[in-house]
Amino acid sequence: MTRFVKVATTSELAPGQAKKVEVDGKTIALFNLEGGYHAIDDTCPHRGGPLSKGPVDGEVVTCPWHGSKFNVKSGDVLTRPARTGVSSYRVRVSGSDIEMELEA
């Protein structure tokens, strides 16, 4: 069973920005891509770089530590040195609340 948890509000995240959020013991990178919100694990699997601090170009975030690139929507790794992607999470907007789906 899943549930949605409020992680931010729409006023906290302008288009093109990312924000680190903590929810249920997970560190998540939340992105606003042209008004669409997406969430992936914030920790790069290569050496633990904070993806929420990396530059975003279109649907791609670059790890600020070693340059691995990830798709913001799917979490898929696009370039090395990381060899695996990160988890992505379903996001919805309810009024001005941004909510992320979690396992109950």
C-alpha positions as CSV (number, residue, x, y, z in Angstrom):
1,M,0.0,0.0,0.0
2,T,1.2,3.5,-0.8
3,R,0.6,6.9,0.7
4,F,1.4,10.5,-0.3
5,V,3.4,12.8,2.0
6,K,3.7,16.5,1.7
7,V,7.4,17.4,0.9
8,A,7.2,21.1,-0.1
9,T,4.9,23.8,-1.5
10,T,4.9,25.1,-5.0
11,S,6.1,28.5,-3.8
12,E,9.3,26.9,-2.4
13,L,10.5,25.7,-5.8
14,A,10.7,27.9,-8.9
15,P,10.9,26.4,-12.4
16,G,14.4,25.1,-13.0
17,Q,15.2,24.7,-9.3
18,A,16.0,21.7,-7.1
19,K,15.5,21.3,-3.4
20,K,16.7,18.7,-1.0
21,V,13.9,17.2,1.2
22,E,14.0,14.6,4.0
23,V,11.1,12.2,4.2
24,D,10.8,9.0,6.1
25,G,14.5,8.7,6.5
26,K,15.2,9.3,2.8
27,T,17.1,12.2,1.3
28,I,15.3,13.2,-1.9
29,A,16.1,15.7,-4.6
30,L,12.9,17.5,-5.7
31,F,12.9,19.3,-9.1
32,N,10.6,21.7,-10.8
33,L,10.8,21.3,-14.6
34,E,8.7,23.9,-16.2
35,G,5.9,23.5,-13.6
36,G,6.2,19.7,-13.5
37,Y,7.6,18.2,-10.3
38,H,9.9,15.2,-10.1
39,A,11.6,13.4,-7.2
40,I,14.7,11.1,-7.2
41,D,17.1,10.0,-4.6
42,D,19.5,12.9,-3.8
43,T,22.6,10.7,-3.4
44,C,24.7,9.9,-6.4
45,P,25.6,6.1,-6.3
46,H,29.2,6.8,-7.4
47,R,30.5,8.7,-4.3
48,G,27.5,10.2,-2.6
49,G,27.3,13.6,-4.3
50,P,24.2,15.7,-3.6
51,L,22.1,15.7,-6.8
52,S,19.9,18.5,-5.5
53,K,23.0,20.7,-5.7
54,G,23.9,19.8,-9.3
55,P,23.2,21.9,-12.4
56,V,20.0,21.0,-14.3
57,D,19.8,21.2,-18.1
58,G,16.4,20.2,-19.4
59,E,15.6,16.8,-17.9
60,V,19.2,16.1,-16.9
61,V,20.9,16.8,-13.5
62,T,24.7,16.5,-13.2
63,C,26.3,15.4,-10.0
64,P,28.4,18.3,-8.7
65,W,31.2,16.0,-7.4
66,H,32.2,13.9,-10.4
67,G,29.9,14.7,-13.3
68,S,27.6,11.7,-13.6
69,K,24.4,12.7,-15.3
70,F,20.9,11.4,-14.4
71,N,17.5,11.8,-15.9
72,V,15.4,13.8,-13.4
73,K,12.1,12.1,-14.4
74,S,13.3,8.4,-14.3
75,G,16.5,8.4,-12.2
76,D,18.3,6.6,-15.0
77,V,22.1,7.1,-15.2
78,L,23.1,8.7,-18.5
79,T,26.9,9.1,-18.1
80,R,29.6,7.7,-15.9
81,P,31.3,7.5,-13.5
82,A,28.1,6.3,-11.8
83,R,27.1,2.9,-13.1
84,T,23.6,2.7,-11.7
85,G,20.7,5.0,-11.6
86,V,18.8,6.3,-8.6
87,S,15.2,5.6,-7.5
88,S,12.5,7.9,-8.7
89,Y,9.2,8.7,-7.0
90,R,5.8,9.6,-8.1
91,V,4.9,13.2,-7.3
92,R,1.5,15.0,-7.3
93,V,0.4,18.6,-6.5
94,S,-2.6,19.0,-4.3
95,G,-3.5,22.7,-4.1
96,S,-0.2,24.3,-3.3
97,D,1.3,21.2,-1.7
98,I,3.8,19.0,-3.5
99,E,3.3,15.4,-2.3
100,M,5.5,12.4,-2.9
101,E,4.3,8.8,-3.0
102,L,5.9,6.4,-0.5
103,E,5.4,2.8,0.5
104,A,3.2,2.6,3.6
